[in-house]
């Protein structure tokens, strides 16, 4: 199966580089390559597009304004030179955010994520999207969730981290991964905060599986690695880590 895509960038060299990378992916059909947001908007108003690869900082109509202007929104993967746009882009439910220069490996990773999301969305269209079955008044160490194959029971401590996929979330354990029909935002409200912590717009981690914390990343068990924002890092330190750090001096 092929998926239609659109490229938007006002820089010709960078636009051509993205096009070159996307032509290497057999499952993609490049419908158009646009030099500005207005041109892209006109195409999107008349043509069904699955994935948009868009720059952000463009004259007249930015990539974010382009996304906001669309009533029926395809999946957006932003490719930009400005990392400070990341938080806002995820607030707009962009599927991914790539900082230039965009390598083929990074674009392929984002594309695979987009295709996985499209396939899942088709599978769950007829399924009710429900919340987790969690009772905060009990001491249970497990929860239930709905996925495409049915209802699954899982222990909290088996979960290493969770990644956002827009309306859905991808949950990782040591041996498997599950697609949960709940957004990351709603998961954060339901999972126990003593165990799970939001470390990024797209990630929630189980603090019991932290191996190493750096300024920009969290290394988790099973060789998993996720990014962490500065504000979320400070919150994680105050909530879960500082209290358990061995003191150099005893009172």
C-alpha positions in Angstrom: 0.0 0.0 0.0 1.2 3.5 -0.8 0.6 6.7 1.3 0.3 10.1 -0.2 2.6 12.9 1.1 3.4 16.5 0.6 6.6 18.4 1.2 6.6 22.1 2.3 9.8 24.2 2.7 10.7 27.6 1.4 14.4 26.6 1.2 15.1 25.0 -2.1 18.2 23.0 -1.0 16.5 21.6 2.1 13.3 20.9 0.2 15.2 18.9 -2.4 17.0 17.0 0.4 13.7 15.9 2.0 12.4 14.9 -1.4 15.5 12.9 -2.1 15.1 11.0 1.2 11.4 10.4 0.7 11.9 8.9 -2.8 13.9 6.1 -1.1 10.8 5.0 0.8 8.8 2.7 -1.6 5.5 3.1 0.4 5.3 6.9 -0.2 3.8 8.7 -3.1 5.0 12.4 -3.2 1.9 14.3 -4.5 3.6 17.7 -4.5 6.6 19.7 -3.4 5.7 23.2 -2.2 7.8 26.2 -1.7 5.4 27.9 0.8 2.5 27.3 3.1 -0.1 29.1 0.9 0.7 26.8 -2.0 0.5 23.7 0.3 -2.8 25.0 1.7 -4.4 25.1 -1.8 -3.3 21.6 -2.5 -4.5 20.3 0.9 -8.0 21.9 0.3 -8.6 19.8 -2.8 -6.4 16.7 -2.4 -6.4 13.9 0.2 -2.9 13.7 1.8 -1.8 11.2 4.4 1.4 12.8 5.6 2.8 16.4 5.4 6.5 17.0 5.9 6.7 20.7 6.6 9.1 23.4 7.6 7.8 25.7 10.3 9.5 29.1 9.8 8.2 30.2 6.4 7.0 33.7 5.2 3.2 34.6 5.1 2.0 31.2 6.3 4.1 29.2 8.8 4.0 25.4 9.1 2.1 25.7 12.4 -0.4 28.2 10.9 -0.9 25.9 8.0 -1.7 23.0 10.4 -4.1 25.2 12.4 -5.9 26.3 9.2 -6.9 22.9 8.1 -10.3 21.5 9.1 -9.3 17.9 8.1 -5.7 17.5 9.2 -3.3 14.9 7.8 -0.4 13.7 9.9 2.2 16.5 10.2 5.9 15.9 10.6 7.7 19.1 11.2 11.2 19.6 9.9 12.9 22.8 11.2 16.1 24.4 12.3 14.5 25.7 15.5 14.3 23.2 18.3 12.4 25.7 20.5 9.3 25.0 18.4 9.0 21.4 19.6 6.7 22.0 22.6 4.2 24.1 20.5 4.2 21.6 17.6 3.3 18.7 19.9 0.6 20.8 21.5 -0.9 21.0 18.0 -0.7 17.2 17.8 2.1 17.0 15.3 3.1 13.4 15.0 6.8 14.1 15.0 9.4 16.9 15.1 12.8 16.7 13.3 15.6 19.2 13.8 17.5 20.0 10.6 19.6 18.7 9.0 17.2 15.8 8.6 18.9 12.5 8.0 17.4 9.7 6.0 17.3 7.5 9.2 15.4 10.1 11.1 12.9 10.8 8.3 12.4 7.0 7.9 11.7 6.6 11.6 9.1 9.4 11.5 7.5 7.9 8.4 7.3 4.5 9.9 5.6 6.0 12.9 3.1 7.8 10.7 2.3 4.7 8.7 1.8 2.7 11.9 -0.6 5.3 13.1 -2.6 5.3 9.9 -2.9 1.5 10.0 -4.0 1.5 13.6 -6.5 4.3 13.0 -8.2 2.2 10.4 -8.2 -0.9 12.7 -9.8 0.9 15.6 -12.4 3.0 13.8 -15.2 0.7 14.9 -13.9 0.2 18.4 -14.9 2.4 21.4 -12.0 4.5 22.7 -12.3 4.0 26.5 -10.3 5.0 29.5 -8.2 2.6 31.5 -10.0 0.6 34.1 -8.3 1.9 37.2 -9.7 2.3 40.7 -7.5 4.7 42.7 -9.1 3.5 46.0 -7.5 0.1 45.7 -3.9 -1.1 46.1 -4.0 -3.2 43.0 -0.7 -3.4 41.1 -2.3 -3.9 37.7 -4.7 -2.3 35.2 -6.8 -3.2 32.2 -6.7 -1.5 28.8 -8.4 -2.0 25.4 -6.3 -2.7 22.3 -7.3 -4.0 18.9 -7.2 -7.7 19.9 -9.3 -7.2 23.0 -8.9 -6.2 26.7 -5.5 -6.8 28.3 -4.4 -6.9 31.9 -0.9 -5.6 32.7 1.0 -4.9 35.9 2.2 -1.3 36.4 5.8 -2.4 37.0 5.9 -4.3 33.7 5.5 -1.0 31.9 8.9 0.7 31.1 7.6 3.7 29.1 4.8 5.0 27.0 5.0 7.0 23.7 2.3 9.2 22.3 0.8 8.4 18.9 -1.8 11.2 18.8 -5.2 9.7 19.7 -3.4 6.5 20.8 -0.4 5.5 22.8 2.3 2.9 22.4 3.2 1.1 25.6 6.6 -0.7 26.0 7.5 -3.6 28.3 10.6 -5.7 28.3 9.3 -8.2 25.9 6.4 -6.6 24.0 4.6 -3.4 23.0 0.9 -2.6 23.1 -1.2 0.0 21.4 -3.6 1.6 23.9 -6.7 3.4 22.5 -6.1 6.3 24.9 -4.2 9.5 24.4 -1.0 10.2 26.4 -2.8 13.2 28.0 -5.6 11.0 29.3 -3.1 8.3 30.4 -1.3 10.8 32.5 -4.5 11.7 34.4 -5.2 8.0 35.2 -1.9 6.3 35.8 -0.5 6.5 39.4 1.8 9.5 39.6 4.0 7.8 42.2 5.1 5.4 39.5 4.6 7.2 36.2 6.1 10.6 35.2 5.7 12.8 32.1 9.1 13.6 30.9 8.3 15.0 27.5 5.3 16.0 25.4 5.4 12.6 23.8 6.6 10.3 26.6 5.7 9.0 30.1 8.2 6.8 31.9 8.0 4.4 34.8 10.4 5.9 37.3 11.2 2.4 38.7 13.0 1.6 35.5 15.3 4.6 35.4 19.0 3.7 34.9 20.6 7.0 34.2 19.3 10.6 34.0 21.2 13.2 31.9 20.4 16.8 31.1 18.4 15.8 28.0 17.7 12.1 28.1 16.5 9.3 30.4 18.1 5.9 30.0 15.7 3.2 31.0 16.1 -0.6 31.6 16.1 -2.8 28.5 18.3 -0.2 26.7 15.4 2.2 26.1 16.2 5.9 25.7 13.7 8.8 25.8 14.2 12.6 25.6 13.4 14.8 28.6 12.6 18.4 28.7 14.2 20.8 31.1 10.9 21.5 33.1 10.0 17.9 33.2 13.5 17.0 34.4 13.3 19.4 37.3 9.8 18.0 38.2 11.2 14.4 38.1 14.1 15.3 40.3 11.9 16.9 42.9 9.2 14.3 42.8 11.1 11.0 42.6 14.9 11.3 42.6 16.1 13.9 45.0 14.4 12.2 48.0 16.4 9.0 47.3 19.8 10.4 46.4 22.5 9.3 48.9 23.8 12.2 50.9 27.5 13.0 51.0 27.2 14.4 54.5 25.1 13.1 57.3 23.4 15.4 59.8 
